[in-house]
Amino acid sequence: MTFRFSLALATLVTATAAAQTATTPPRKPTVRHTPSSTAAKSTTPAAQPAAAPDANPADNPPNVPKVEGSPKNLYALRYIDTQIGTGELAKARQYYTVHYTGWLNDGTKFDSSHDHPGGEPIVFPYGARQVIAGWDTGFEGMHVGGKRRLYIPYQLAYGESGRPPVIPPKADLIFDIELVSQSDTPPEPPAPPTPPTQPGQSNPSTEPDSAKPPSTPPTGTSTDRPQSQPNR
């Protein structure tokens, strides 16, 4: 009796499982799609190298082999116009009358026309290579009465050696300059003060012209003009 009951129970369980299998649809496995690196490369355009800038025609004049690219600055004179002059435009090959103050990059002031006896400006022939190269080009575009700050690299100042002990080696310099005036010829030096007349002596200002020594025209070698290596 027990054997028959167990057999009937097993048959019932088997039939129930078969019915569930027939009524429940099979579950589909989940498929995840991951884009491959090859697909990503095909959809993203590759970065292109930057195109070289077009050559400037001015850098490739006729009869000179052409080169590609743009010239780079090795060193450069920089400036800031702090006051625009109202006079005429600065000209080449003129005698410039200039006030100036010079500093090192650490703020040390090493020279100034305002500190000279009498506070007189200096006079020099522009473009004649009697001053540092930064001064021989630093007045371009200025007007008389104008003021400018120059930032001069050592290559356009006193070079690798400097001018010890005032100017260290490879010293970049800063100048504040003022173009007071310009002229075709050196300005006349200021007349020395007239000494007081001693008793029994005549006043030079009252002497006739025939008694005065002949005047000597400026030769361009007066102490008012800076030397080829001034302290500035």
Secondary structure, DSSP 8 states (H G I E B T S, - for coil): -HHHHHHHHHHHHHHHHHHHHHHS------------HHHHHHHS------------GGGS-TTS----S----S---EEEEEE--SS-B--TT-EEEEEEEEEETTS-EEEEGGGSGGG--EEEETTSSSS-HHHHHTTTT-BTT-EEEEEE-GGGTTTTT-BTTTB-TT--EEEEEEEEEEESS-------------TT---GGGS-GGGS-------S-STTS--SS---
